[in-house]
Amino acid sequence: MAGSTRNPGNFRDKVESASGAAGQAAHDVKEAAREGASYLGQKASEAASNLGEKAQNLASGAADRVEDAKSAVGQGMSNLAGRLRENVPDEGMLGTAAGSVAGTLEAGGRYLQEHDWGDIGQDLSRLVRQYPIASLCAVFGIGFMLGKTLGR
């Protein structure tokens, strides 16, 4: 039985050595996890930043296109007014009506070209407050015409 006796000091050393190795391995895993999380966080931050920049560029481009469209409509209204004046007689009831319409088209075209969306919103708000019933009638009329047109 003497050969089957274990040395308790030697066993304790092995346990302590294994415990130290396990502790070091746990520390290494913890550090690797921390570094991995930091790397993933950095990559997520970069992706979010790139996405934000792309969204901002897209919004800026859309705003520019809307502004260009507003100016183009204003220019088109002014051009239409000029053609109307050229093709309609200056005298008589038709000439008076055409002159009035052309003047209104020119004024509207100039307004669209010279004012930004904030000014237009403020003016529209003021107009609705000043003429609420007429504004409602106009909105219902436009809605009715759009409904008829789109319903076909």
C-alpha positions as protocol buffer text, in pm:
chain_id: "A"
residue {
  index: 1
  type: MET
  ca { x: 0 y: 0 z: 0 }
}
residue {
  index: 2
  type: ALA
  ca { x: 294 y: 219 z: 36 }
}
residue {
  index: 3
  type: GLY
  ca { x: 309 y: 255 z: -346 }
}
residue {
  index: 4
  type: SER
  ca { x: -52 y: 375 z: -361 }
}
residue {
  index: 5
  type: THR
  ca { x: -2 y: 659 z: -116 }
}
residue {
  index: 6
  type: ARG
  ca { x: -21 y: 999 z: -272 }
}
residue {
  index: 7
  type: ASN
  ca { x: 193 y: 1294 z: -176 }
}
residue {
  index: 8
  type: PRO
  ca { x: -52 y: 1556 z: -45 }
}
residue {
  index: 9
  type: GLY
  ca { x: 194 y: 1842 z: -105 }
}
residue {
  index: 10
  type: ASN
  ca { x: 242 y: 1743 z: -469 }
}
residue {
  index: 11
  type: PHE
  ca { x: -136 y: 1720 z: -524 }
}
residue {
  index: 12
  type: ARG
  ca { x: -190 y: 2059 z: -360 }
}
residue {
  index: 13
  type: ASP
  ca { x: 75 y: 2212 z: -589 }
}
residue {
  index: 14
  type: LYS
  ca { x: -100 y: 2068 z: -894 }
}
residue {
  index: 15
  type: VAL
  ca { x: -438 y: 2201 z: -777 }
}
residue {
  index: 16
  type: GLU
  ca { x: -293 y: 2545 z: -712 }
}
residue {
  index: 17
  type: SER
  ca { x: -119 y: 2541 z: -1049 }
}
residue {
  index: 18
  type: ALA
  ca { x: -442 y: 2437 z: -1224 }
}
residue {
  index: 19
  type: SER
  ca { x: -634 y: 2701 z: -1029 }
}
residue {
  index: 20
  type: GLY
  ca { x: -383 y: 2967 z: -1134 }
}
residue {
  index: 21
  type: ALA
  ca { x: -401 y: 2854 z: -1496 }
}
residue {
  index: 22
  type: ALA
  ca { x: -781 y: 2860 z: -1483 }
}
residue {
  index: 23
  type: GLY
  ca { x: -774 y: 3208 z: -1333 }
}
residue {
  index: 24
  type: GLN
  ca { x: -534 y: 3327 z: -1604 }
}
residue {
  index: 25
  type: ALA
  ca { x: -752 y: 3168 z: -1873 }
}
residue {
  index: 26
  type: ALA
  ca { x: -1061 y: 3339 z: -1728 }
}
residue {
  index: 27
  type: HIS
  ca { x: -873 y: 3669 z: -1724 }
}
residue {
  index: 28
  type: ASP
  ca { x: -763 y: 3617 z: -2085 }
}
residue {
  index: 29
  type: VAL
  ca { x: -1122 y: 3536 z: -2192 }
}
residue {
  index: 30
  type: LYS
  ca { x: -1247 y: 3843 z: -2008 }
}
residue {
  index: 31
  type: GLU
  ca { x: -988 y: 4064 z: -2182 }
}
residue {
  index: 32
  type: ALA
  ca { x: -1068 y: 3913 z: -2522 }
}
residue {
  index: 33
  type: ALA
  ca { x: -1440 y: 3973 z: -2463 }
}
residue {
  index: 34
  type: ARG
  ca { x: -1370 y: 4332 z: -2358 }
}
residue {
  index: 35
  type: GLU
  ca { x: -1157 y: 4395 z: -2668 }
}
residue {
  index: 36
  type: GLY
  ca { x: -1419 y: 4230 z: -2892 }
}
residue {
  index: 37
  type: ALA
  ca { x: -1697 y: 4440 z: -2742 }
}
residue {
  index: 38
  type: SER
  ca { x: -1488 y: 4754 z: -2783 }
}
residue {
  index: 39
  type: TYR
  ca { x: -1417 y: 4665 z: -3147 }
}
residue {
  index: 40
  type: LEU
  ca { x: -1785 y: 4593 z: -3217 }
}
residue {
  index: 41
  type: GLY
  ca { x: -1885 y: 4919 z: -3047 }
}
residue {
  index: 42
  type: GLN
  ca { x: -1636 y: 5112 z: -3258 }
}
residue {
  index: 43
  type: LYS
  ca { x: -1759 y: 4948 z: -3580 }
}
residue {
  index: 44
  type: ALA
  ca { x: -2123 y: 5015 z: -3484 }
}
residue {
  index: 45
  type: SER
  ca { x: -2038 y: 5378 z: -3413 }
}
residue {
  index: 46
  type: GLU
  ca { x: -1865 y: 5412 z: -3751 }
}
residue {
  index: 47
  type: ALA
  ca { x: -2160 y: 5251 z: -3929 }
}
residue {
  index: 48
  type: ALA
  ca { x: -2406 y: 5481 z: -3752 }
}
residue {
  index: 49
  type: SER
  ca { x: -2195 y: 5784 z: -3839 }
}
residue {
  index: 50
  type: ASN
  ca { x: -2179 y: 5681 z: -4205 }
}
residue {
  index: 51
  type: LEU
  ca { x: -2551 y: 5617 z: -4210 }
}
residue {
  index: 52
  type: GLY
  ca { x: -2617 y: 5956 z: -4052 }
}
residue {
  index: 53
  type: GLU
  ca { x: -2400 y: 6130 z: -4311 }
}
residue {
  index: 54
  type: LYS
  ca { x: -2576 y: 5948 z: -4596 }
}
residue {
  index: 55
  type: ALA
  ca { x: -2919 y: 6040 z: -4456 }
}
residue {
  index: 56
  type: GLN
  ca { x: -2811 y: 6403 z: -4420 }
}
residue {
  index: 57
  type: ASN
  ca { x: -2681 y: 6410 z: -4778 }
}
residue {
  index: 58
  type: LEU
  ca { x: -3003 y: 6252 z: -4903 }
}
residue {
  index: 59
  type: ALA
  ca { x: -3218 y: 6503 z: -4712 }
}
residue {
  index: 60
  type: SER
  ca { x: -3006 y: 6791 z: -4836 }
}
residue {
  index: 61
  type: GLY
  ca { x: -3039 y: 6667 z: -5194 }
}
residue {
  index: 62
  type: ALA
  ca { x: -3415 y: 6631 z: -5156 }
}
residue {
  index: 63
  type: ALA
  ca { x: -3443 y: 6983 z: -5014 }
}
residue {
  index: 64
  type: ASP
  ca { x: -3242 y: 7117 z: -5306 }
}
residue {
  index: 65
  type: ARG
  ca { x: -3468 y: 6936 z: -5555 }
}
residue {
  index: 66
  type: VAL
  ca { x: -3781 y: 7072 z: -5385 }
}
residue {
  index: 67
  type: GLU
  ca { x: -3637 y: 7424 z: -5389 }
}
residue {
  index: 68
  type: ASP
  ca { x: -3546 y: 7385 z: -5758 }
}
residue {
  index: 69
  type: ALA
  ca { x: -3897 y: 7261 z: -5833 }
}
residue {
  index: 70
  type: LYS
  ca { x: -4050 y: 7560 z: -5654 }
}
residue {
  index: 71
  type: SER
  ca { x: -3836 y: 7798 z: -5855 }
}
residue {
  index: 72
  type: ALA
  ca { x: -3918 y: 7611 z: -6178 }
}
residue {
  index: 73
  type: VAL
  ca { x: -4292 y: 7642 z: -6107 }
}
residue {
  index: 74
  type: GLY
  ca { x: -4246 y: 8014 z: -6043 }
}
residue {
  index: 75
  type: GLN
  ca { x: -4053 y: 8052 z: -6369 }
}
residue {
  index: 76
  type: GLY
  ca { x: -4320 y: 7852 z: -6553 }
}
residue {
  index: 77
  type: MET
  ca { x: -4595 y: 8076 z: -6417 }
}
residue {
  index: 78
  type: SER
  ca { x: -4407 y: 8386 z: -6532 }
}
residue {
  index: 79
  type: ASN
  ca { x: -4351 y: 8234 z: -6877 }
}
residue {
  index: 80
  type: LEU
  ca { x: -4718 y: 8141 z: -6905 }
}
residue {
  index: 81
  type: ALA
  ca { x: -4816 y: 8497 z: -6817 }
}
residue {
  index: 82
  type: GLY
  ca { x: -4590 y: 8628 z: -7095 }
}
residue {
  index: 83
  type: ARG
  ca { x: -4737 y: 8387 z: -7351 }
}
residue {
  index: 84
  type: LEU
  ca { x: -5087 y: 8475 z: -7241 }
}
residue {
  index: 85
  type: ARG
  ca { x: -5018 y: 8845 z: -7296 }
}
residue {
  index: 86
  type: GLU
  ca { x: -4868 y: 8775 z: -7639 }
}
residue {
  index: 87
  type: ASN
  ca { x: -5158 y: 8560 z: -7766 }
}
residue {
  index: 88
  type: VAL
  ca { x: -5463 y: 8743 z: -7631 }
}
residue {
  index: 89
  type: PRO
  ca { x: -5590 y: 9077 z: -7760 }
}
residue {
  index: 90
  type: ASP
  ca { x: -5523 y: 9382 z: -7544 }
}
residue {
  index: 91
  type: GLU
  ca { x: -5874 y: 9521 z: -7576 }
}
residue {
  index: 92
  type: GLY
  ca { x: -6221 y: 9412 z: -7478 }
}
residue {
  index: 93
  type: MET
  ca { x: -6348 y: 9189 z: -7203 }
}
residue {
  index: 94
  type: LEU
  ca { x: -6120 y: 8900 z: -7303 }
}
residue {
  index: 95
  type: GLY
  ca { x: -5815 y: 9128 z: -7307 }
}
residue {
  index: 96
  type: THR
  ca { x: -5900 y: 9271 z: -6965 }
}
residue {
  index: 97
  type: ALA
  ca { x: -5953 y: 8924 z: -6815 }
}
residue {
  index: 98
  type: ALA
  ca { x: -5636 y: 8788 z: -6978 }
}
residue {
  index: 99
  type: GLY
  ca { x: -5436 y: 9087 z: -6852 }
}
residue {
  index: 100
  type: SER
  ca { x: -5564 y: 9031 z: -6501 }
}
residue {
  index: 101
  type: VAL
  ca { x: -5482 y: 8658 z: -6512 }
}
residue {
  index: 102
  type: ALA
  ca { x: -5138 y: 8729 z: -6658 }
}
residue {
  index: 103
  type: GLY
  ca { x: -5065 y: 8984 z: -6386 }
}
residue {
  index: 104
  type: THR
  ca { x: -5168 y: 8739 z: -6117 }
}
residue {
  index: 105
  type: LEU
  ca { x: -4956 y: 8464 z: -6274 }
}
residue {
  index: 106
  type: GLU
  ca { x: -4653 y: 8695 z: -6291 }
}
residue {
  index: 107
  type: ALA
  ca { x: -4696 y: 8804 z: -5929 }
}
residue {
  index: 108
  type: GLY
  ca { x: -4734 y: 8442 z: -5816 }
}
residue {
  index: 109
  type: GLY
  ca { x: -4431 y: 8335 z: -6016 }
}
residue {
  index: 110
  type: ARG
  ca { x: -4218 y: 8614 z: -5871 }
}
residue {
  index: 111
  type: TYR
  ca { x: -4339 y: 8528 z: -5522 }
}
residue {
  index: 112
  type: LEU
  ca { x: -4237 y: 8163 z: -5560 }
}
residue {
  index: 113
  type: GLN
  ca { x: -3897 y: 8258 z: -5695 }
}
residue {
  index: 114
  type: GLU
  ca { x: -3820 y: 8518 z: -5429 }
}
residue {
  index: 115
  type: HIS
  ca { x: -3952 y: 8355 z: -5110 }
}
residue {
  index: 116
  type: ASP
  ca { x: -3843 y: 8046 z: -4919 }
}
residue {
  index: 117
  type: TRP
  ca { x: -4069 y: 7779 z: -4770 }
}
residue {
  index: 118
  type: GLY
  ca { x: -4073 y: 7945 z: -4427 }
}
residue {
  index: 119
  type: ASP
  ca { x: -4211 y: 8267 z: -4575 }
}
residue {
  index: 120
  type: ILE
  ca { x: -4468 y: 8076 z: -4776 }
}
residue {
  index: 121
  type: GLY
  ca { x: -4583 y: 7885 z: -4466 }
}
residue {
  index: 122
  type: GLN
  ca { x: -4618 y: 8205 z: -4263 }
}
residue {
  index: 123
  type: ASP
  ca { x: -4811 y: 8379 z: -4540 }
}
residue {
  index: 124
  type: LEU
  ca { x: -5040 y: 8079 z: -4587 }
}
residue {
  index: 125
  type: SER
  ca { x: -5102 y: 8061 z: -4212 }
}
residue {
  index: 126
  type: ARG
  ca { x: -5185 y: 8431 z: -4201 }
}
residue {
  index: 127
  type: LEU
  ca { x: -5419 y: 8393 z: -4500 }
}
residue {
  index: 128
  type: VAL
  ca { x: -5606 y: 8103 z: -4339 }
}
residue {
  index: 129
  type: ARG
  ca { x: -5648 y: 8300 z: -4015 }
}
residue {
  index: 130
  type: GLN
  ca { x: -5772 y: 8603 z: -4205 }
}
residue {
  index: 131
  type: TYR
  ca { x: -6015 y: 8411 z: -4432 }
}
residue {
  index: 132
  type: PRO
  ca { x: -6104 y: 8082 z: -4258 }
}
residue {
  index: 133
  type: ILE
  ca { x: -6429 y: 8007 z: -4443 }
}
residue {
  index: 134
  type: ALA
  ca { x: -6288 y: 8089 z: -4786 }
}
residue {
  index: 135
  type: SER
  ca { x: -5983 y: 7875 z: -4702 }
}
residue {
  index: 136
  type: LEU
  ca { x: -6203 y: 7578 z: -4610 }
}
residue {
  index: 137
  type: CYS
  ca { x: -6403 y: 7619 z: -4929 }
}
residue {
  index: 138
  type: ALA
  ca { x: -6082 y: 7630 z: -5134 }
}
residue {
  index: 139
  type: VAL
  ca { x: -5946 y: 7318 z: -4962 }
}
residue {
  index: 140
  type: PHE
  ca { x: -6272 y: 7127 z: -5015 }
}
residue {
  index: 141
  type: GLY
  ca { x: -6287 y: 7241 z: -5378 }
}
residue {
  index: 142
  type: ILE
  ca { x: -5930 y: 7130 z: -5445 }
}
residue {
  index: 143
  type: GLY
  ca { x: -5997 y: 6800 z: -5268 }
}
residue {
  index: 144
  type: PHE
  ca { x: -6311 y: 6745 z: -5474 }
}
residue {
  index: 145
  type: MET
  ca { x: -6128 y: 6813 z: -5801 }
}
residue {
  index: 146
  type: LEU
  ca { x: -5838 y: 6587 z: -5702 }
}
residue {
  index: 147
  type: GLY
  ca { x: -6084 y: 6314 z: -5604 }
}
residue {
  index: 148
  type: LYS
  ca { x: -6261 y: 6339 z: -5938 }
}
residue {
  index: 149
  type: THR
  ca { x: -5934 y: 6339 z: -6129 }
}
residue {
  index: 150
  type: LEU
  ca { x: -5779 y: 6050 z: -5938 }
}
residue {
  index: 151
  type: GLY
  ca { x: -6105 y: 5853 z: -5935 }
}
residue {
  index: 152
  type: ARG
  ca { x: -6105 y: 5817 z: -6313 }
}
